[in-house]
Amino acid sequence: MRAVLALLSDNEFHSGEELGAALGVTRAAVWKKLKKLESIGLVVHSVKGRGYRLPSPVELLSADALEAHGLPDSVSLQLAFETESTNGDAKQYISQGLPLPVMISVERQTQGKGRRGRQWESGVAKNLTFSFAWRFENGPAVVEGLSLAVGVAVARVLKKVGIPNPGLKWPNDVQIDGQKVCGILLEMVADQDVCHVIIGVGLNVEMDEAFMTQVDQPWTDLVSRLKSRPSRNFILAELTKELIEVCQLFEDGHGMKHFQYQWQAHDVLFNQPVTVSSVSQQRQGVARGIDQKGALLLEENGELVALHGGEISVRRG
């Protein structure tokens, strides 16, 4: 499917004969491939006498483009058209003892998960769905607060593409004007003193509303916020560079305290009344930023309580 999508990515008309010749298949086989693209959510315009085209250009991820944008040689790169879950692929990659760090990204994820087991839809070749895995030699203790530092990394890259004031909502959401644009999910694979961390990220570059009907919170994407369509390859390369820097700082023992004030500069809940919900209880208070370990500081009845991540959600009011 990637091959036919690559041929159509220029938003120009291509005849069935031309597509068949390029792919080395019959026109009937081309028609089947186009139907398959439609079945996974892509719109393909068909005009008699002119051929087929996509309604807008598509930029596929490619190793060459990522390298041109400065993807470091130290990162193993795994690109595919489709997978169930990039975090699942990363776990398998780690279990095989392959070189780290690794960046795994796909054009379509079919069973991606967000926090608290929610489904995360990515569309096809429109957004960024990836997992970055790093080996921490100093064990699990050094990674406390890492997911918040990843939020800082995402915010930095959003500024580079023209988003003036991205916000961070504790613990793992990146927002623009109160609307979610990116989710972060960390998974840990610990083995005695060594700890592997998988950083899963879903970033809305150009989100199809049809995929978002089940989402229970306000959302946005980059295309609707920017004057021109940002390059997915540029964003992924920049995020990879930022994640290497973040993980190296944590590996060296600097940890969340290095990012505490950077994170708080983007904190959308600071000094706001909030409701904090977990499986067993709800509590209310005023959000007062984070501590050096990345815990949410909640002022509750005049006392400051540090709340750590996990299965906790925070809402205003």
Beta strands, then each sheet from edge to edge (+ up, - down):
strand 1: 45-47
strand 2: 51-53
strand 3: 76-83
strand 4: 102-109
strand 5: 128-136
strand 6: 167-169
strand 7: 173-176
strand 8: 179-191
strand 9: 194-203
strand 10: 273-277
strand 11: 282-290
strand 12: 296-300
strand 13: 303-307
strand 14: 313-316
sheet 1: 1+ 2-
sheet 2: 3+ 4+ 5- 9+ 8- 7+ 6-
sheet 3: 13+ 12- 11+ 10- 14+
end
